[in-house]
Amino acid sequence: MNPSAAELEKLAQQLSHDERLWLIERLASGLRSFPQHTPEELAAQMEAMANDPDIQRVLRNEDLPLTGYGPACCPPEETACDAAKSIS
């Protein structure tokens, strides 16, 4: 179970000044290592992805190995029960 922010703060208060300073520097360094994208950069990435031929094939379900199936998580459009009902 992960400790809450309040629990972490209490634990950090038990550290020495130097240990707390080290911890703060490590946390700040970790935050800086995550890329921060502007809305414009994200929009450009989304547009590039939407125009990617491989993504277009996925969106058209052309990447599926079996015919008669919708997206991979969906059953066939016509089940065996439906086929039997139409014959009777």
C-alpha positions, 0 to 999 in steps of 0.5 A, a space after each residue: 500500500 502506498 503512503 499518502 502525501 501527508 504520511 510522506 510529509 510526516 516521514 520527511 520531517 523526521 529526516 535531518 536538514 541535509 537528508 530533506 534537502 537531498 530528497 527535495 533535490 531528487 524529487 525536483 530532478 525526477 520532475 524535470 526528467 518528465 517531458 512537458 508538452 505544450 498544447 500545440 506540441 500535443 496537437 501536432 503529435 495527434 495530427 501526425 498520428 491521425 495521418 499515419 497510414 498504419 493508424 489509418 489501417 487500424 481505424 479501418 479494422 484492416 489490421 485484423 487477421 479474421 474477416 467477419 470480426 469488428 474490433 478485436 474485443 467484439 464478437 462476430 457481427 452474426 453469431 451462430 444462434 442468429 444464423 440458426 434463427 434465420 434458417 428456421 
